[in-house]
Amino acid sequence: MTTHQEEAPASAEQLRDAMVRELIEVDAARSPHVVAAFRKVPRHLATPELDLATAYQTEFAAITKKDADGVAISSVSAARIQAMQIEQADLRPGMRVLEIGSGGVNAAYLAEIVGPEGLVVTVDIDHDVTARAEEFLAETGYDQRVRVVTADGEYGVADHAPYDRILVTVQAADIPPAWTEQLVDGGRIVVPLRMRGMTRTVALVRHGGQLMSDSVELCGFVPMQGVGENRVRLVLLHDAEGEEVGLRLDGHPEPDADGLRAALRSPSVKAWSGVTLAGDESSEHLDLWLTTALDNLPLLAATPAARERGLVASASPLGVPTLVDGDSFAYRTVRRTENPDRFELGAIGHGPQGQKVAERLVEEIQVWDREHRSDRARIEIHPTGAPDGQLPSGRVVDRPHTRVLITWP
């Protein structure tokens, strides 16, 4: 006769240790001070509505507020993303840090790292968000080491400037002047920067009036609110409820929507590149190359039901790079190869010029593989008045305050 005793649920400390081990394994947490901070801060107290196990999942982002349209406008970011951003910031004890976008947990991590001689200021435009952050910081004892400000992060917090580091935890489309002005020369801004629809968390180092990247990582964040709000625009190509297909536009040319709707209803064509990715290999660097090289490359977003209906081959709420040419378009796709761990990159085209557009997209995939596969993009932030002739060759993304430049070696 055998008996089975129920295992006791893991404690918060055990779950926290397991989370940290995973963060180390995926190379998100590398520095001893980052590891120590994530081992200490009881992040589950920021999301009491969640069970303990969920609160300590490394990839789980807890949505804490939505707007009237159901769009997430505040969250506690996934632990992996938080660790990655903090590593990008290269924090040291005694530093002064401004966090733009509050939640409480991230500010506590920052306070642990900069220590009692440092300063952490966290700002958010939403009083509900700062109130929630204050509650968490008070409950965990970090309220004496973090100053919480309710204000529009577009303007930074001049009262406590200058800062050695600025961490932005909301998606931004631009770098407001106040951020650079309140940062010491040689300091870093780590920001989830949206460039032509694609968001990357970029570590930017200040050199006088210019910011230059030394780290670019894939990420996702809720959008910035307030004066600096600049959201993407969705143009629907198929609007049946639950089966939506649309193009996410971020400074791209106005599309021939009717022509593209007709194209989506037409039979698809395919072109294949001969270029393969490993099963666990991200396409993030390829996608940045494509948006650098191609002029009209919005993102095609679709629901799972749209894929099941056969309207598209890929379903992604964030979007797939899609080359548009008049009344035709082609989007990036993959197919299995004989090697179970390799997938071939290609393009699926629709419309009168679908084959031509698909082949053009494939050409740039091949250029990336041949010339830039081992390279990483460099992001530079220049003043709005910087003339084209004085900028390096690359893709310029013009924003109200700056000219964002994407270049490659």
C-alpha positions in Angstrom: 0.0 0.0 0.0 1.4 3.4 -0.9 0.3 6.9 0.1 0.9 10.1 -1.7 1.4 13.2 0.3 0.4 16.5 -1.2 3.4 18.7 -1.8 3.3 22.0 0.1 3.0 25.0 -2.2 6.3 26.8 -2.9 6.9 29.9 -0.7 7.5 33.3 -2.2 11.2 33.0 -1.4 11.5 29.7 -3.2 9.6 31.0 -6.2 11.8 34.1 -6.2 15.0 32.0 -6.1 13.7 29.9 -9.0 12.9 33.0 -11.0 16.4 34.3 -10.5 17.9 31.0 -11.5 15.9 31.2 -14.8 16.9 34.9 -15.3 20.6 33.8 -15.0 20.1 30.9 -17.4 18.5 33.1 -20.1 21.3 35.7 -19.6 18.9 38.4 -18.5 20.5 38.9 -15.1 24.3 38.8 -15.2 25.7 41.3 -12.7 25.9 40.3 -9.0 24.0 43.4 -7.9 21.2 42.8 -10.3 20.9 39.2 -9.2 20.9 40.3 -5.5 18.2 42.8 -6.1 15.9 40.3 -7.9 16.5 37.8 -5.0 15.4 40.4 -2.4 12.5 42.4 -3.7 9.1 40.7 -3.0 7.6 41.5 -6.4 4.4 39.5 -5.7 3.2 42.2 -3.3 2.7 44.5 -6.3 0.1 42.2 -7.8 -1.9 40.8 -4.9 -4.6 39.8 -7.4 -2.3 37.1 -8.8 -1.3 33.8 -7.3 2.3 33.5 -6.2 3.5 31.2 -9.0 2.2 33.6 -11.7 3.7 36.6 -10.1 7.2 35.0 -10.3 7.0 33.8 -13.9 9.9 35.4 -15.7 7.9 36.1 -18.9 4.6 37.2 -17.3 3.7 40.9 -17.5 0.8 41.9 -15.2 -1.6 44.4 -16.8 -2.7 46.7 -14.0 -4.9 49.2 -15.9 -6.6 49.5 -19.2 -8.2 52.5 -21.0 -11.8 52.9 -22.1 -11.0 50.9 -25.3 -9.5 48.0 -23.4 -5.9 49.0 -24.3 -3.3 48.3 -21.6 -1.9 51.5 -20.3 -0.1 50.3 -17.2 1.6 47.1 -16.2 4.2 45.4 -14.1 6.7 44.3 -16.8 7.9 40.8 -17.0 10.9 40.0 -14.8 13.1 39.2 -17.8 12.4 42.5 -19.4 13.1 44.4 -16.2 16.4 42.6 -15.6 17.4 43.1 -19.2 16.7 46.9 -19.0 18.5 47.2 -15.7 21.5 45.4 -17.1 21.5 47.8 -20.0 21.5 50.7 -17.6 24.8 49.6 -16.0 23.9 51.0 -12.6 26.3 51.6 -9.8 25.9 52.3 -6.0 25.4 56.0 -5.3 23.9 56.9 -8.7 20.9 59.2 -9.2 18.2 57.5 -11.3 15.0 58.7 -12.9 12.4 56.1 -13.8 9.7 57.3 -16.2 6.6 55.0 -15.9 5.9 53.8 -12.4 4.9 50.4 -11.0 6.8 50.2 -7.8 8.7 46.9 -8.4 11.2 48.3 -10.8 11.9 51.3 -8.6 12.6 48.9 -5.7 15.1 47.0 -7.8 16.8 50.3 -8.7 16.9 51.4 -5.1 18.5 48.1 -4.0 21.3 48.6 -6.6 22.1 52.3 -6.1 21.9 51.8 -2.3 21.3 54.4 0.5 23.8 56.8 -1.0 21.9 56.9 -4.3 18.5 58.4 -5.3 15.6 56.9 -7.3 12.8 59.1 -8.5 9.8 57.5 -10.3 7.3 59.5 -12.2 4.0 58.6 -13.9 1.2 60.7 -15.3 -1.6 58.6 -13.8 -2.4 59.1 -10.1 -3.9 55.6 -9.9 -0.5 54.2 -11.0 1.6 56.3 -8.6 -0.8 55.5 -5.7 -0.4 51.8 -6.4 3.4 52.3 -6.6 3.4 54.2 -3.3 1.4 51.4 -1.6 3.9 48.7 -2.8 6.9 50.8 -1.8 5.5 51.5 1.7 4.6 47.8 2.2 8.1 46.7 1.2 10.0 49.4 3.1 11.4 51.2 0.0 9.3 54.3 0.4 12.2 56.0 2.3 14.5 55.4 -0.7 12.2 56.1 -3.7 10.5 59.5 -4.4 7.2 59.1 -6.3 6.0 61.9 -8.5 2.7 62.3 -10.3 3.4 64.3 -13.5 3.9 63.9 -17.2 7.1 62.0 -17.8 7.7 64.0 -21.1 9.2 66.7 -18.9 11.3 64.5 -16.6 11.6 65.7 -13.0 13.8 68.7 -13.0 13.7 69.2 -9.2 16.0 66.2 -8.6 18.2 66.5 -11.8 20.8 65.8 -13.0 20.6 62.1 -13.2 23.2 59.5 -14.0 20.7 57.2 -15.5 17.1 57.5 -16.9 15.1 54.3 -17.3 11.9 54.6 -19.4 9.4 51.8 -18.8 6.8 52.8 -21.3 7.0 52.7 -25.1 8.2 56.0 -26.5 8.4 57.2 -30.1 10.7 60.1 -29.4 13.3 61.5 -26.9 12.0 64.7 -25.3 14.6 67.5 -24.8 14.1 67.3 -21.0 15.4 63.8 -20.8 18.7 64.7 -22.4 19.0 68.0 -20.5 18.5 66.2 -17.2 21.1 63.5 -17.9 24.7 64.0 -17.1 27.2 63.9 -20.0 28.2 60.3 -20.3 25.0 59.1 -18.6 22.6 56.6 -20.1 18.9 56.6 -21.1 17.4 53.1 -21.5 14.2 53.5 -23.4 11.7 51.2 -25.3 12.0 53.2 -28.5 9.5 52.6 -31.3 11.0 53.0 -34.7 8.6 52.5 -37.7 6.4 50.3 -35.6 9.2 48.2 -34.2 10.0 48.6 -30.5 13.4 47.9 -29.0 14.8 48.8 -25.6 17.8 50.9 -26.5 20.6 52.0 -24.2 21.7 55.4 -25.3 24.8 57.2 -24.0 24.9 60.9 -24.0 27.8 62.6 -25.8 27.1 66.3 -25.5 23.8 66.9 -27.3 23.9 63.6 -29.1 22.7 60.1 -27.9 24.3 56.9 -29.3 23.3 53.3 -28.6 25.5 50.6 -27.3 22.8 48.0 -26.7 19.6 47.2 -28.6 17.2 44.5 -27.3 13.7 43.2 -28.4 10.9 44.2 -26.0 7.3 45.2 -25.6 5.8 47.9 -23.4 2.6 49.8 -22.9 2.5 53.1 -24.8 3.5 56.5 -23.3 0.6 58.8 -22.3 0.4 62.6 -22.1 2.1 65.2 -24.3 4.5 62.6 -25.7 1.8 60.1 -26.7 2.3 59.0 -30.3 0.5 55.7 -31.0 0.6 53.7 -34.2 -2.5 53.8 -36.5 -4.3 50.7 -37.6 -5.8 50.5 -41.1 -8.1 47.5 -41.4 -7.9 45.3 -44.5 -10.5 42.8 -43.1 -12.9 44.0 -40.4 -15.0 40.9 -39.6 -15.3 40.8 -35.8 -12.7 38.4 -34.4 -11.0 37.9 -37.7 -9.4 41.4 -38.1 -6.4 41.9 -40.4 -4.8 45.3 -40.6 -1.6 47.3 -41.2 0.1 49.1 -38.3 1.3 52.5 -39.6 4.0 54.5 -37.8 5.0 57.3 -40.2 4.5 55.1 -43.2 2.9 56.5 -46.4 -0.9 56.5 -46.6 -1.9 53.1 -48.1 -4.3 52.3 -50.9 -6.6 50.7 -48.4 -9.2 49.6 -50.9 -6.6 48.2 -53.3 -5.0 46.3 -50.4 -8.3 44.9 -49.2 -8.9 43.5 -52.7 -5.4 42.2 -52.7 -6.0 40.3 -49.4 -9.0 38.6 -51.0 -6.9 37.5 -54.0 -4.9 34.2 -54.2 -1.5 34.4 -52.5 1.9 33.8 -54.1 5.2 32.8 -52.4 8.9 33.5 -52.8 11.6 31.7 -50.8 15.1 33.0 -49.9 17.2 29.9 -49.1 18.0 31.7 -45.8 17.3 29.7 -42.7 16.9 30.4 -39.0 17.3 28.0 -36.1 14.1 27.2 -34.2 15.2 29.3 -31.2 16.7 32.1 -33.3 15.0 35.5 -33.2 14.2 37.5 -36.4 14.5 40.8 -34.5 17.8 41.8 -36.2 16.5 40.8 -39.6 13.4 42.9 -39.0 15.4 46.0 -38.1 17.5 45.5 -41.3 14.3 45.3 -43.4 12.9 48.5 -41.9 16.2 50.2 -42.6 16.4 49.0 -46.2 12.8 49.2 -47.4 10.8 52.5 -47.6 7.3 51.3 -47.1 7.3 48.5 -44.5 4.4 48.7 -42.0 3.5 45.7 -39.9 0.6 43.3 -40.8 -1.3 42.4 -37.7 -3.9 39.6 -37.6 -6.0 37.6 -35.1 -5.6 33.8 -34.8 -9.1 33.4 -36.3 -7.9 35.3 -39.4 -5.1 32.7 -39.8 -7.5 29.8 -39.2 -9.7 31.2 -41.9 -6.8 31.2 -44.3 -6.7 35.0 -44.7 -3.1 35.1 -43.7 -0.4 32.6 -42.9 0.9 34.4 -39.8 -1.1 35.8 -36.8 0.6 38.3 -34.6 -1.0 41.1 -32.6 2.3 43.0 -32.8 2.6 42.6 -36.6 4.8 41.1 -39.2 7.1 43.2 -41.5 5.1 43.8 -44.7 6.3 45.5 -47.9 3.6 47.6 -49.5 3.6 48.7 -53.2 0.5 50.4 -54.3 -2.3 47.8 -54.4 0.0 44.9 -53.6 1.8 43.7 -50.5 4.0 40.9 -49.2 4.8 39.8 -45.7 7.7 37.8 -44.1 7.0 34.2 -43.4 8.8 30.9 -42.7 8.5 27.2 -43.7 10.0 24.0 -42.2 13.0 22.5 -43.8 14.2 18.9 -43.8 16.2 19.8 -40.7 13.6 19.9 -37.9 15.5 22.8 -36.2 15.8 25.0 -39.3 13.1 27.2 -40.9 13.5 28.9 -44.3 12.6 32.6 -44.6 10.4 33.7 -47.4 7.5 36.1 -48.3 3.8 35.7 -49.1 2.5 38.2 -51.6 -1.0 39.4 -52.5 -2.3 41.6 -55.3 -1.5 42.3 -59.0 2.2 42.8 -58.1 2.3 40.3 -55.3 5.0 38.1 -56.8 7.2 41.1 -57.6 6.8 42.5 -54.1 7.4 39.1 -52.5 10.6 38.7 -54.5 11.8 42.2 -53.5 11.3 41.4 -49.8 13.2 38.1 -50.2 16.1 40.0 -51.9 16.6 42.1 -48.7 16.4 38.9 -46.6 19.3 37.6 -48.6 21.2 40.9 -48.3 20.8 40.7 -44.6 22.1 37.1 -44.5 25.0 37.9 -46.8 26.2 41.2 -45.4 24.7 41.8 -41.9 23.7 38.6 -40.2 26.4 39.0 -37.5 25.9 42.7 -37.2 23.7 44.7 -34.8 22.0 48.0 -35.6 23.2 51.2 -34.1 20.7 53.8 -33.0 21.6 57.5 -32.9 19.5 60.4 -31.8 20.1 63.7 -33.5 18.4 67.2 -33.2 15.5 67.9 -35.4 17.5 70.4 -37.4 20.3 68.1 -38.3 20.6 68.1 -42.1 20.6 64.9 -44.1 24.0 65.6 -45.5 25.6 65.6 -42.1 24.0 62.2 -41.0 25.6 58.8 -41.7 23.9 56.6 -44.2 20.9 54.8 -42.7 17.2 55.0 -42.1 16.0 58.3 -40.6 12.9 58.3 -38.5 11.7 61.9 -38.0 9.9 62.7 -34.8 8.7 66.0 -33.3 11.8 66.4 -31.1 14.5 64.4 -32.8 15.8 62.5 -35.8 16.2 58.9 -35.0 18.9 57.2 -37.2 19.3 53.5 -37.7 22.6 52.5 -39.1 24.5 49.2 -39.8 28.2 48.5 -40.0 
